[in-house]
Amino acid sequence: MPQETNLNVAPYFDDFDPQSNYYKVLFKPGFPVQARELTTLQSILQNQVEDVGNHLFKEGAQVIPGGVTYLNPLYAVQIETEFLGIPVSLYLEQLIGKQITGETSGITAKVVTYITDQESERGNYTIYVEYLDSSTSDLTTDQFLDNEVLLTTESITFATTFISAGEGFSRTISTNAATKASGFAISDGVYFLRGYFVDVKSQLLILDQYGDAPSYKIGLTVDEQIISSDVDSSLNDNAQGFNNFAAPGADRLRITTTLSKKLRDDTNDQNFVQLADVKDGVLRDLVDKTDYNLIGQELSRRTFDESGHYYIKAFVTTVRESLNNGYVNR
């Protein structure tokens, strides 16, 4: 799928057409260089890259590993809005990646992400954690308790204040504080999108905030934007070693991706590249688009020609009681 942004408009006038069979822009002395020629020059090269990419990869293919992970269960812990009169919103961002401990339970966990009370379906600040160690006193306790003070194992600094390691930073709510949730994560990688090899940043998506039976299509939402120096000052001329606001530079075409979810019956896939399918909490389909497109098909055909049908996973055998009288029990 080629890019969707139309650049054959003012002020770019990129009139490149692959049907014209123009493969080079030939500049000549004494003739002014046109802005559209410089843009068309890039479009010619991009068309070549896209043709090669379409031969080797499918749309949405993983080019450089950016693995995906289905997180079910993902554990949620609801906490109070303030602790000792200080809003937890001031330092929640700093907790991501840090270990925390329950003061009463002794359970240790690592904070993965969080949502605010405005984002929460239940109106509570919620941190999502990966439990590391169970209770030090009761091995049957594996989640934080209700109305329990949570301690940080590392210092937290915010504004002119800090919370020392080993001190409390929040308290869980008094009822049903800990519950199960679900999420989906993607790590840094490169994906073939819109004819480009696009860098995809590490992201984590909460599927169900307080449930472990989600049903969604999960994938990347692709966004194309034209960025000018009015938006990004670093695009101004820096010939003197600094960004000269009096000399704005050329615009840029930016392609970004966001890990997102859609209802399974949502058929509007515009700007959406599906990576996985989850139904009732079960990962039904992890779209495998890492194989080379045409090369992969040819290798599959050749393997079938020489090996025929065969299985790669052992069959499951179930033994049932049967009277040895010559009849079967179905």
ZADO-1210 file (C-alpha; in nm, 4 decimals, padded with zeros to 6 digits):
<atoms>
<atom x="00.0000" y="00.0000" z="00.0000" code="MET" pos="1"/>
<atom x="00.1624" y="00.3295" z="-00.1080" code="PRO" pos="2"/>
<atom x="00.1542" y="00.6452" z="00.1004" code="GLN" pos="3"/>
<atom x="-00.1854" y="00.8129" z="00.1165" code="GLU" pos="4"/>
<atom x="-00.0691" y="01.1737" z="00.1523" code="THR" pos="5"/>
<atom x="-00.1110" y="01.3525" z="-00.1814" code="ASN" pos="6"/>
<atom x="00.1965" y="01.5672" z="-00.2472" code="LEU" pos="7"/>
<atom x="00.0847" y="01.6813" z="-00.5926" code="ASN" pos="8"/>
<atom x="-00.0584" y="01.9972" z="-00.4370" code="VAL" pos="9"/>
<atom x="00.0798" y="02.3416" z="-00.3597" code="ALA" pos="10"/>
<atom x="00.3508" y="02.4095" z="-00.2644" code="PRO" pos="11"/>
<atom x="00.5127" y="02.0706" z="-00.3459" code="TYR" pos="12"/>
<atom x="00.3653" y="01.9808" z="-00.6879" code="PHE" pos="13"/>
<atom x="00.5130" y="01.6320" z="-00.6816" code="ASP" pos="14"/>
<atom x="00.3738" y="01.5046" z="-01.0123" code="ASP" pos="15"/>
<atom x="00.5676" y="01.1770" z="-01.0187" code="PHE" pos="16"/>
<atom x="00.3760" y="00.9052" z="-01.2025" code="ASP" pos="17"/>
<atom x="00.5252" y="00.5544" z="-01.2194" code="PRO" pos="18"/>
<atom x="00.3499" y="00.5035" z="-01.5543" code="GLN" pos="19"/>
<atom x="00.5715" y="00.7714" z="-01.7106" code="SER" pos="20"/>
<atom x="00.8780" y="00.5453" z="-01.6758" code="ASN" pos="21"/>
<atom x="01.0958" y="00.8340" z="-01.5590" code="TYR" pos="22"/>
<atom x="01.3763" y="00.6877" z="-01.3471" code="TYR" pos="23"/>
<atom x="01.6141" y="00.9834" z="-01.3144" code="LYS" pos="24"/>
<atom x="01.5939" y="01.3583" z="-01.2846" code="VAL" pos="25"/>
<atom x="01.8743" y="01.4963" z="-01.5033" code="LEU" pos="26"/>
<atom x="01.9850" y="01.8434" z="-01.3866" code="PHE" pos="27"/>
<atom x="02.1552" y="02.0731" z="-01.6369" code="LYS" pos="28"/>
<atom x="02.3919" y="02.3711" z="-01.5935" code="PRO" pos="29"/>
<atom x="02.2259" y="02.7064" z="-01.6434" code="GLY" pos="30"/>
<atom x="01.8788" y="02.5749" z="-01.5643" code="PHE" pos="31"/>
<atom x="01.7178" y="02.6551" z="-01.2266" code="PRO" pos="32"/>
<atom x="01.6446" y="02.3656" z="-00.9938" code="VAL" pos="33"/>
<atom x="01.2725" y="02.3388" z="-00.9279" code="GLN" pos="34"/>
<atom x="01.1285" y="02.2438" z="-00.5912" code="ALA" pos="35"/>
<atom x="00.9071" y="01.9815" z="-00.7545" code="ARG" pos="36"/>
<atom x="01.2133" y="01.8223" z="-00.9189" code="GLU" pos="37"/>
<atom x="01.3817" y="01.7741" z="-00.5820" code="LEU" pos="38"/>
<atom x="01.0646" y="01.6166" z="-00.4423" code="THR" pos="39"/>
<atom x="01.0119" y="01.4039" z="-00.7527" code="THR" pos="40"/>
<atom x="01.3713" y="01.2818" z="-00.7254" code="LEU" pos="41"/>
<atom x="01.2863" y="01.1328" z="-00.3846" code="GLN" pos="42"/>
<atom x="00.9610" y="00.9866" z="-00.5146" code="SER" pos="43"/>
<atom x="01.1436" y="00.8034" z="-00.7938" code="ILE" pos="44"/>
<atom x="01.3811" y="00.6433" z="-00.5433" code="LEU" pos="45"/>
<atom x="01.0969" y="00.5677" z="-00.3019" code="GLN" pos="46"/>
<atom x="00.9030" y="00.3945" z="-00.5793" code="ASN" pos="47"/>
<atom x="01.2023" y="00.1669" z="-00.6381" code="GLN" pos="48"/>
<atom x="01.2247" y="00.0863" z="-00.2664" code="VAL" pos="49"/>
<atom x="00.8516" y="00.0189" z="-00.2520" code="GLU" pos="50"/>
<atom x="00.8631" y="-00.2201" z="-00.5484" code="ASP" pos="51"/>
<atom x="01.1411" y="-00.4226" z="-00.3845" code="VAL" pos="52"/>
<atom x="00.9598" y="-00.4137" z="-00.0525" code="GLY" pos="53"/>
<atom x="00.6347" y="-00.5375" z="-00.2061" code="ASN" pos="54"/>
<atom x="00.8219" y="-00.8296" z="-00.3608" code="HIS" pos="55"/>
<atom x="00.9805" y="-00.9350" z="-00.0322" code="LEU" pos="56"/>
<atom x="00.7272" y="-00.8311" z="00.2307" code="PHE" pos="57"/>
<atom x="00.3557" y="-00.8116" z="00.2940" code="LYS" pos="58"/>
<atom x="00.1992" y="-00.4898" z="00.4201" code="GLU" pos="59"/>
<atom x="00.2620" y="-00.4800" z="00.7949" code="GLY" pos="60"/>
<atom x="00.5503" y="-00.7273" z="00.7819" code="ALA" pos="61"/>
<atom x="00.8009" y="-00.7260" z="01.0649" code="GLN" pos="62"/>
<atom x="01.1356" y="-00.6471" z="00.9012" code="VAL" pos="63"/>
<atom x="01.3572" y="-00.6053" z="01.2064" code="ILE" pos="64"/>
<atom x="01.2304" y="-00.7892" z="01.5164" code="PRO" pos="65"/>
<atom x="00.9824" y="-00.5838" z="01.7121" code="GLY" pos="66"/>
<atom x="00.8210" y="-00.8689" z="01.8983" code="GLY" pos="67"/>
<atom x="00.4604" y="-00.8618" z="02.0173" code="VAL" pos="68"/>
<atom x="00.3408" y="-01.0028" z="02.3497" code="THR" pos="69"/>
<atom x="-00.0112" y="-01.0810" z="02.4665" code="TYR" pos="70"/>
<atom x="-00.0287" y="-00.9919" z="02.8363" code="LEU" pos="71"/>
<atom x="-00.3022" y="-01.1953" z="02.9992" code="ASN" pos="72"/>
<atom x="-00.3329" y="-01.1690" z="03.2854" code="PRO" pos="73"/>
<atom x="-00.1947" y="-00.8219" z="03.3407" code="LEU" pos="74"/>
<atom x="-00.2399" y="-00.7326" z="03.7061" code="TYR" pos="75"/>
<atom x="-00.4096" y="-00.4063" z="03.8052" code="ALA" pos="76"/>
<atom x="-00.3840" y="-00.2324" z="04.1428" code="VAL" pos="77"/>
<atom x="-00.6211" y="00.0555" z="04.2204" code="GLN" pos="78"/>
<atom x="-00.4768" y="00.3223" z="04.4469" code="ILE" pos="79"/>
<atom x="-00.6062" y="00.6310" z="04.6218" code="GLU" pos="80"/>
<atom x="-00.5781" y="00.9732" z="04.4594" code="THR" pos="81"/>
<atom x="-00.3557" y="01.1182" z="04.7337" code="GLU" pos="82"/>
<atom x="-00.1023" y="00.9865" z="04.9825" code="PHE" pos="83"/>
<atom x="-00.0199" y="01.1908" z="05.2932" code="LEU" pos="84"/>
<atom x="-00.1930" y="01.4853" z="05.1265" code="GLY" pos="85"/>
<atom x="00.0231" y="01.4703" z="04.8115" code="ILE" pos="86"/>
<atom x="-00.1442" y="01.3891" z="04.4745" code="PRO" pos="87"/>
<atom x="-00.0002" y="01.0667" z="04.3333" code="VAL" pos="88"/>
<atom x="-00.0282" y="01.2172" z="03.9847" code="SER" pos="89"/>
<atom x="00.2902" y="01.4156" z="04.0566" code="LEU" pos="90"/>
<atom x="00.5154" y="01.1110" z="04.0505" code="TYR" pos="91"/>
<atom x="00.3331" y="00.8130" z="03.8968" code="LEU" pos="92"/>
<atom x="00.5272" y="00.8491" z="03.5709" code="GLU" pos="93"/>
<atom x="00.8532" y="00.7942" z="03.7603" code="GLN" pos="94"/>
<atom x="00.7296" y="00.4611" z="03.8973" code="LEU" pos="95"/>
<atom x="00.7267" y="00.2899" z="03.5573" code="ILE" pos="96"/>
<atom x="00.9955" y="00.0214" z="03.5516" code="GLY" pos="97"/>
<atom x="01.0574" y="00.0440" z="03.9276" code="LYS" pos="98"/>
<atom x="00.9936" y="-00.2237" z="04.1901" code="GLN" pos="99"/>
<atom x="00.7417" y="-00.1694" z="04.4680" code="ILE" pos="100"/>
<atom x="00.6577" y="-00.3669" z="04.7831" code="THR" pos="101"/>
<atom x="00.3448" y="-00.4099" z="04.9913" code="GLY" pos="102"/>
<atom x="00.4080" y="-00.2948" z="05.3486" code="GLU" pos="103"/>
<atom x="00.1745" y="-00.5571" z="05.5003" code="THR" pos="104"/>
<atom x="00.1848" y="-00.8411" z="05.2486" code="SER" pos="105"/>
<atom x="00.5541" y="-00.8192" z="05.1608" code="GLY" pos="106"/>
<atom x="00.4701" y="-00.8847" z="04.7954" code="ILE" pos="107"/>
<atom x="00.7122" y="-00.7366" z="04.5397" code="THR" pos="108"/>
<atom x="00.6123" y="-00.6229" z="04.1920" code="ALA" pos="109"/>
<atom x="00.7411" y="-00.4116" z="03.9025" code="LYS" pos="110"/>
<atom x="00.5276" y="-00.1265" z="03.7698" code="VAL" pos="111"/>
<atom x="00.4579" y="-00.1653" z="03.3979" code="VAL" pos="112"/>
<atom x="00.2281" y="00.1306" z="03.3296" code="THR" pos="113"/>
<atom x="-00.0600" y="00.3263" z="03.4825" code="TYR" pos="114"/>
<atom x="-00.3808" y="00.5100" z="03.4006" code="ILE" pos="115"/>
<atom x="-00.5266" y="00.8196" z="03.5655" code="THR" pos="116"/>
<atom x="-00.8602" y="00.8498" z="03.7401" code="ASP" pos="117"/>
<atom x="-00.9913" y="01.0291" z="03.4289" code="GLN" pos="118"/>
<atom x="-00.8926" y="00.7384" z="03.2037" code="GLU" pos="119"/>
<atom x="-01.0140" y="00.4700" z="03.4431" code="SER" pos="120"/>
<atom x="-01.3551" y="00.3100" z="03.3926" code="GLU" pos="121"/>
<atom x="-01.3865" y="00.2957" z="03.7708" code="ARG" pos="122"/>
<atom x="-01.2560" y="00.6449" z="03.8370" code="GLY" pos="123"/>
<atom x="-00.9450" y="00.5271" z="04.0244" code="ASN" pos="124"/>
<atom x="-00.5769" y="00.5762" z="03.9622" code="TYR" pos="125"/>
<atom x="-00.4569" y="00.2318" z="03.8590" code="THR" pos="126"/>
<atom x="-00.1070" y="00.0933" z="03.8257" code="ILE" pos="127"/>
<atom x="-00.0418" y="-00.2222" z="03.6244" code="TYR" pos="128"/>
<atom x="00.2248" y="-00.4487" z="03.7661" code="VAL" pos="129"/>
<atom x="00.4189" y="-00.7668" z="03.7090" code="GLU" pos="130"/>
<atom x="00.4341" y="-00.9598" z="04.0374" code="TYR" pos="131"/>
<atom x="00.7842" y="-01.0812" z="04.1213" code="LEU" pos="132"/>
<atom x="00.7669" y="-01.2378" z="04.4701" code="ASP" pos="133"/>
<atom x="00.4781" y="-01.3648" z="04.6790" code="SER" pos="134"/>
<atom x="00.4059" y="-01.2720" z="05.0390" code="SER" pos="135"/>
<atom x="00.6942" y="-01.3166" z="05.2801" code="THR" pos="136"/>
<atom x="00.4595" y="-01.4393" z="05.5540" code="SER" pos="137"/>
<atom x="00.1789" y="-01.6140" z="05.3643" code="ASP" pos="138"/>
<atom x="00.2711" y="-01.8029" z="05.0486" code="LEU" pos="139"/>
<atom x="-00.0949" y="-01.8166" z="04.9407" code="THR" pos="140"/>
<atom x="-00.1136" y="-01.4372" z="04.9094" code="THR" pos="141"/>
<atom x="-00.0011" y="-01.3369" z="04.5611" code="ASP" pos="142"/>
<atom x="-00.1588" y="-00.9919" z="04.5138" code="GLN" pos="143"/>
<atom x="-00.1503" y="-00.6651" z="04.7052" code="PHE" pos="144"/>
<atom x="-00.4038" y="-00.6326" z="04.9849" code="LEU" pos="145"/>
<atom x="-00.6877" y="-00.3846" z="05.0192" code="ASP" pos="146"/>
<atom x="-00.6026" y="-00.0642" z="05.2087" code="ASN" pos="147"/>
<atom x="-00.2305" y="-00.1505" z="05.2006" code="GLU" pos="148"/>
<atom x="00.0531" y="00.1030" z="05.1872" code="VAL" pos="149"/>
<atom x="00.2820" y="00.0506" z="04.8892" code="LEU" pos="150"/>
<atom x="00.6544" y="00.1173" z="04.9311" code="LEU" pos="151"/>
<atom x="00.9035" y="00.2160" z="04.6646" code="THR" pos="152"/>
<atom x="01.2392" y="00.0389" z="04.6497" code="THR" pos="153"/>
<atom x="01.4003" y="00.3365" z="04.4727" code="GLU" pos="154"/>
<atom x="01.3962" y="00.7075" z="04.5470" code="SER" pos="155"/>
<atom x="01.1423" y="00.9235" z="04.3629" code="ILE" pos="156"/>
<atom x="01.2055" y="01.2921" z="04.2981" code="THR" pos="157"/>
<atom x="00.9313" y="01.5367" z="04.2007" code="PHE" pos="158"/>
<atom x="00.9316" y="01.9171" z="04.2069" code="ALA" pos="159"/>
<atom x="01.1407" y="02.0086" z="04.5132" code="THR" pos="160"/>
<atom x="01.0425" y="01.6963" z="04.7076" code="THR" pos="161"/>
<atom x="01.1477" y="01.3336" z="04.7022" code="PHE" pos="162"/>
<atom x="01.0346" y="01.0005" z="04.8438" code="ILE" pos="163"/>
<atom x="01.3210" y="00.7932" z="04.9776" code="SER" pos="164"/>
<atom x="01.3618" y="00.4237" z="04.9004" code="ALA" pos="165"/>
<atom x="01.1651" y="00.2149" z="05.1490" code="GLY" pos="166"/>
<atom x="00.9021" y="00.4832" z="05.2108" code="GLU" pos="167"/>
<atom x="00.5357" y="00.4702" z="05.1138" code="GLY" pos="168"/>
<atom x="00.4127" y="00.6423" z="04.7986" code="PHE" pos="169"/>
<atom x="00.0486" y="00.5332" z="04.7847" code="SER" pos="170"/>
<atom x="-00.2252" y="00.3271" z="04.9472" code="ARG" pos="171"/>
<atom x="-00.4532" y="00.0766" z="04.7743" code="THR" pos="172"/>
<atom x="-00.8261" y="00.1412" z="04.7853" code="ILE" pos="173"/>
<atom x="-01.0262" y="-00.0263" z="05.0602" code="SER" pos="174"/>
<atom x="-01.2266" y="-00.2716" z="04.8461" code="THR" pos="175"/>
<atom x="-01.1204" y="-00.4985" z="04.5577" code="ASN" pos="176"/>
<atom x="-00.7994" y="-00.3057" z="04.5021" code="ALA" pos="177"/>
<atom x="-00.6170" y="-00.5808" z="04.3134" code="ALA" pos="178"/>
<atom x="-00.7687" y="-00.7428" z="04.0063" code="THR" pos="179"/>
<atom x="-00.6759" y="-00.8922" z="03.6717" code="LYS" pos="180"/>
<atom x="-00.6579" y="-00.6976" z="03.3471" code="ALA" pos="181"/>
<atom x="-00.5239" y="-00.7633" z="02.9978" code="SER" pos="182"/>
<atom x="-00.2852" y="-00.5901" z="02.7617" code="GLY" pos="183"/>
<atom x="-00.0775" y="-00.6167" z="02.4469" code="PHE" pos="184"/>
<atom x="00.2806" y="-00.4972" z="02.4028" code="ALA" pos="185"/>
<atom x="00.5122" y="-00.4357" z="02.1095" code="ILE" pos="186"/>
<atom x="00.8863" y="-00.3747" z="02.1298" code="SER" pos="187"/>
<atom x="01.1082" y="-00.1548" z="01.9134" code="ASP" pos="188"/>
<atom x="01.1331" y="-00.2734" z="01.5552" code="GLY" pos="189"/>
<atom x="01.0949" y="-00.1893" z="01.1877" code="VAL" pos="190"/>
<atom x="00.7765" y="-00.2695" z="00.9923" code="TYR" pos="191"/>
<atom x="00.7001" y="-00.2449" z="00.6218" code="PHE" pos="192"/>
<atom x="00.4159" y="00.0092" z="00.6009" code="LEU" pos="193"/>
<atom x="00.2915" y="00.2239" z="00.3117" code="ARG" pos="194"/>
<atom x="00.5952" y="00.1268" z="00.1059" code="GLY" pos="195"/>
<atom x="00.8354" y="00.2530" z="00.3722" code="TYR" pos="196"/>
<atom x="01.0393" y="00.0741" z="00.6372" code="PHE" pos="197"/>
<atom x="00.8973" y="00.2481" z="00.9420" code="VAL" pos="198"/>
<atom x="01.0475" y="00.2533" z="01.2904" code="ASP" pos="199"/>
<atom x="00.7913" y="00.1351" z="01.5465" code="VAL" pos="200"/>
<atom x="00.8562" y="00.2331" z="01.9068" code="LYS" pos="201"/>
<atom x="00.7958" y="00.0159" z="02.2104" code="SER" pos="202"/>
<atom x="00.4339" y="00.0509" z="02.3285" code="GLN" pos="203"/>
<atom x="00.1915" y="-00.1119" z="02.5702" code="LEU" pos="204"/>
<atom x="-00.1838" y="-00.1118" z="02.5127" code="LEU" pos="205"/>
<atom x="-00.4386" y="-00.1854" z="02.7843" code="ILE" pos="206"/>
<atom x="-00.7110" y="-00.4058" z="02.6334" code="LEU" pos="207"/>
<atom x="-00.9516" y="-00.4391" z="02.9272" code="ASP" pos="208"/>
<atom x="-00.8693" y="-00.2234" z="03.2276" code="GLN" pos="209"/>
<atom x="-01.0262" y="-00.4589" z="03.4805" code="TYR" pos="210"/>
<atom x="-01.0934" y="-00.7812" z="03.2935" code="GLY" pos="211"/>
<atom x="-00.9044" y="-01.0764" z="03.1491" code="ASP" pos="212"/>
<atom x="-01.1457" y="-01.1820" z="02.8714" code="ALA" pos="213"/>
<atom x="-01.0953" y="-00.9198" z="02.5987" code="PRO" pos="214"/>
<atom x="-01.2251" y="-00.9505" z="02.2422" code="SER" pos="215"/>
<atom x="-01.0464" y="-00.7197" z="01.9997" code="TYR" pos="216"/>
<atom x="-00.8525" y="-00.6870" z="01.6792" code="LYS" pos="217"/>
<atom x="-00.5119" y="-00.5455" z="01.7703" code="ILE" pos="218"/>
<atom x="-00.2771" y="-00.3675" z="01.5342" code="GLY" pos="219"/>
<atom x="-00.0979" y="-00.0513" z="01.4301" code="LEU" pos="220"/>
<atom x="-00.2767" y="00.2678" z="01.3355" code="THR" pos="221"/>
<atom x="-00.0659" y="00.4435" z="01.0710" code="VAL" pos="222"/>
<atom x="-00.0629" y="00.8232" z="01.0606" code="ASP" pos="223"/>
<atom x="00.0943" y="01.0392" z="00.7880" code="GLU" pos="224"/>
<atom x="00.1645" y="01.4050" z="00.8593" code="GLN" pos="225"/>
<atom x="00.3375" y="01.6920" z="00.6848" code="ILE" pos="226"/>
<atom x="00.5550" y="01.8722" z="00.9400" code="ILE" pos="227"/>
<atom x="00.6750" y="02.2278" z="00.8805" code="SER" pos="228"/>
<atom x="00.9291" y="02.4402" z="01.0637" code="SER" pos="229"/>
<atom x="00.6380" y="02.6149" z="01.2350" code="ASP" pos="230"/>
<atom x="00.5715" y="02.2865" z="01.4155" code="VAL" pos="231"/>
<atom x="00.9319" y="02.1659" z="01.4534" code="ASP" pos="232"/>
<atom x="01.1816" y="02.4500" z="01.4927" code="SER" pos="233"/>
<atom x="01.4726" y="02.2121" z="01.4250" code="SER" pos="234"/>
<atom x="01.3726" y="02.2268" z="01.0558" code="LEU" pos="235"/>
<atom x="01.4883" y="02.5889" z="01.0332" code="ASN" pos="236"/>
<atom x="01.8183" y="02.6610" z="00.8605" code="ASP" pos="237"/>
<atom x="02.1124" y="02.5793" z="01.0892" code="ASN" pos="238"/>
<atom x="02.3951" y="02.6858" z="00.8587" code="ALA" pos="239"/>
<atom x="02.5354" y="02.9130" z="01.1317" code="GLN" pos="240"/>
<atom x="02.5194" y="02.6404" z="01.3970" code="GLY" pos="241"/>
<atom x="02.1785" y="02.7399" z="01.5323" code="PHE" pos="242"/>
<atom x="01.8196" y="02.7242" z="01.4114" code="ASN" pos="243"/>
<atom x="01.7577" y="03.0439" z="01.2174" code="ASN" pos="244"/>
<atom x="01.3896" y="03.1371" z="01.2533" code="PHE" pos="245"/>
<atom x="01.4296" y="03.3841" z="00.9649" code="ALA" pos="246"/>
<atom x="01.5199" y="03.0971" z="00.7284" code="ALA" pos="247"/>
<atom x="01.2595" y="02.8202" z="00.7511" code="PRO" pos="248"/>
<atom x="01.3630" y="02.4853" z="00.6056" code="GLY" pos="249"/>
<atom x="01.1806" y="02.2317" z="00.3928" code="ALA" pos="250"/>
<atom x="00.8784" y="02.0431" z="00.5246" code="ASP" pos="251"/>
<atom x="00.8944" y="01.6731" z="00.6118" code="ARG" pos="252"/>
<atom x="00.6597" y="01.3790" z="00.5604" code="LEU" pos="253"/>
<atom x="00.6344" y="01.1945" z="00.8921" code="ARG" pos="254"/>
<atom x="00.4882" y="00.8463" z="00.9376" code="ILE" pos="255"/>
<atom x="00.4086" y="00.7356" z="01.2910" code="THR" pos="256"/>
<atom x="00.2383" y="00.4282" z="01.4336" code="THR" pos="257"/>
<atom x="00.0214" y="00.3752" z="01.7404" code="THR" pos="258"/>
<atom x="-00.0633" y="00.0384" z="01.8914" code="LEU" pos="259"/>
<atom x="-00.4436" y="00.0296" z="01.9003" code="SER" pos="260"/>
<atom x="-00.7453" y="-00.1988" z="01.9271" code="LYS" pos="261"/>
<atom x="-01.0751" y="-00.2357" z="01.7418" code="LYS" pos="262"/>
<atom x="-01.3895" y="-00.4346" z="01.8087" code="LEU" pos="263"/>
<atom x="-01.3794" y="-00.7666" z="01.6256" code="ARG" pos="264"/>
<atom x="-01.6862" y="-00.6768" z="01.4166" code="ASP" pos="265"/>
<atom x="-01.5410" y="-00.3394" z="01.3139" code="ASP" pos="266"/>
<atom x="-01.4764" y="-00.3681" z="00.9393" code="THR" pos="267"/>
<atom x="-01.3267" y="-00.0207" z="00.8963" code="ASN" pos="268"/>
<atom x="-00.9574" y="-00.1021" z="00.8595" code="ASP" pos="269"/>
<atom x="-00.8511" y="00.2291" z="00.7053" code="GLN" pos="270"/>
<atom x="-00.5057" y="00.3230" z="00.8364" code="ASN" pos="271"/>
<atom x="-00.5091" y="00.0054" z="01.0482" code="PHE" pos="272"/>
<atom x="-00.2720" y="-00.2905" z="01.0082" code="VAL" pos="273"/>
<atom x="-00.3838" y="-00.5923" z="01.2106" code="GLN" pos="274"/>
<atom x="-00.1256" y="-00.7825" z="01.4140" code="LEU" pos="275"/>
<atom x="-00.3406" y="-01.0078" z="01.6338" code="ALA" pos="276"/>
<atom x="-00.6935" y="-01.1257" z="01.7070" code="ASP" pos="277"/>
<atom x="-00.8193" y="-01.1982" z="02.0593" code="VAL" pos="278"/>
<atom x="-01.1606" y="-01.3447" z="02.1425" code="LYS" pos="279"/>
<atom x="-01.2931" y="-01.3982" z="02.4964" code="ASP" pos="280"/>
<atom x="-00.9427" y="-01.3742" z="02.6362" code="GLY" pos="281"/>
<atom x="-00.7955" y="-01.6324" z="02.3978" code="VAL" pos="282"/>
<atom x="-00.5328" y="-01.5320" z="02.1423" code="LEU" pos="283"/>
<atom x="-00.6910" y="-01.6801" z="01.8303" code="ARG" pos="284"/>
<atom x="-00.4584" y="-01.5415" z="01.5675" code="ASP" pos="285"/>
<atom x="-00.1202" y="-01.3761" z="01.5843" code="LEU" pos="286"/>
<atom x="-00.0826" y="-01.2477" z="01.2302" code="VAL" pos="287"/>
<atom x="00.2483" y="-01.3851" z="01.1048" code="ASP" pos="288"/>
<atom x="00.3779" y="-01.1373" z="00.8513" code="LYS" pos="289"/>
<atom x="00.7462" y="-01.1809" z="00.9152" code="THR" pos="290"/>
<atom x="00.8034" y="-01.4206" z="00.6252" code="ASP" pos="291"/>
<atom x="00.9198" y="-01.2893" z="00.2908" code="TYR" pos="292"/>
<atom x="00.6198" y="-01.2617" z="00.0642" code="ASN" pos="293"/>
<atom x="00.6941" y="-01.4251" z="-00.2739" code="LEU" pos="294"/>
<atom x="01.0124" y="-01.6001" z="-00.1586" code="ILE" pos="295"/>
<atom x="00.8232" y="-01.7557" z="00.1314" code="GLY" pos="296"/>
<atom x="00.5513" y="-01.8838" z="-00.1015" code="GLN" pos="297"/>
<atom x="00.8072" y="-02.0368" z="-00.3367" code="GLU" pos="298"/>
<atom x="00.9902" y="-02.2112" z="-00.0529" code="LEU" pos="299"/>
<atom x="00.6599" y="-02.3498" z="00.0737" code="SER" pos="300"/>
<atom x="00.5735" y="-02.4843" z="-00.2722" code="ARG" pos="301"/>
<atom x="00.9138" y="-02.6485" z="-00.3104" code="ARG" pos="302"/>
<atom x="00.8970" y="-02.8048" z="00.0350" code="THR" pos="303"/>
<atom x="00.5547" y="-02.9507" z="-00.0431" code="PHE" pos="304"/>
<atom x="00.6779" y="-03.0908" z="-00.3769" code="ASP" pos="305"/>
<atom x="00.9613" y="-03.2818" z="-00.2135" code="GLU" pos="306"/>
<atom x="00.8109" y="-03.3659" z="00.1272" code="SER" pos="307"/>
<atom x="00.4338" y="-03.3661" z="00.0841" code="GLY" pos="308"/>
<atom x="00.2083" y="-03.3380" z="00.3871" code="HIS" pos="309"/>
<atom x="00.3604" y="-03.3730" z="00.7329" code="TYR" pos="310"/>
<atom x="00.2886" y="-03.2462" z="01.0805" code="TYR" pos="311"/>
<atom x="00.5074" y="-03.0210" z="01.2937" code="ILE" pos="312"/>
<atom x="00.3182" y="-03.0711" z="01.6204" code="LYS" pos="313"/>
<atom x="00.2507" y="-03.4128" z="01.7698" code="ALA" pos="314"/>
<atom x="-00.1088" y="-03.5354" z="01.7623" code="PHE" pos="315"/>
<atom x="-00.2871" y="-03.5566" z="02.0967" code="VAL" pos="316"/>
<atom x="-00.3938" y="-03.9111" z="02.1851" code="THR" pos="317"/>
<atom x="-00.6807" y="-03.9702" z="02.4269" code="THR" pos="318"/>
<atom x="-00.7377" y="-04.3190" z="02.5731" code="VAL" pos="319"/>
<atom x="-01.0912" y="-04.4234" z="02.6674" code="ARG" pos="320"/>
<atom x="-01.2158" y="-04.7406" z="02.8335" code="GLU" pos="321"/>
<atom x="-01.3634" y="-05.0006" z="02.5978" code="SER" pos="322"/>
<atom x="-01.4967" y="-05.3528" z="02.6515" code="LEU" pos="323"/>
<atom x="-01.3018" y="-05.6041" z="02.4464" code="ASN" pos="324"/>
<atom x="-01.6077" y="-05.7445" z="02.2694" code="ASN" pos="325"/>
<atom x="-01.5280" y="-05.6445" z="01.9122" code="GLY" pos="326"/>
<atom x="-01.7291" y="-05.3234" z="01.9308" code="TYR" pos="327"/>
<atom x="-01.5971" y="-04.9718" z="01.9722" code="VAL" pos="328"/>
<atom x="-01.7191" y="-04.7036" z="02.2093" code="ASN" pos="329"/>
<atom x="-01.7100" y="-04.4264" z="01.9483" code="ARG" pos="330"/>
</atoms>
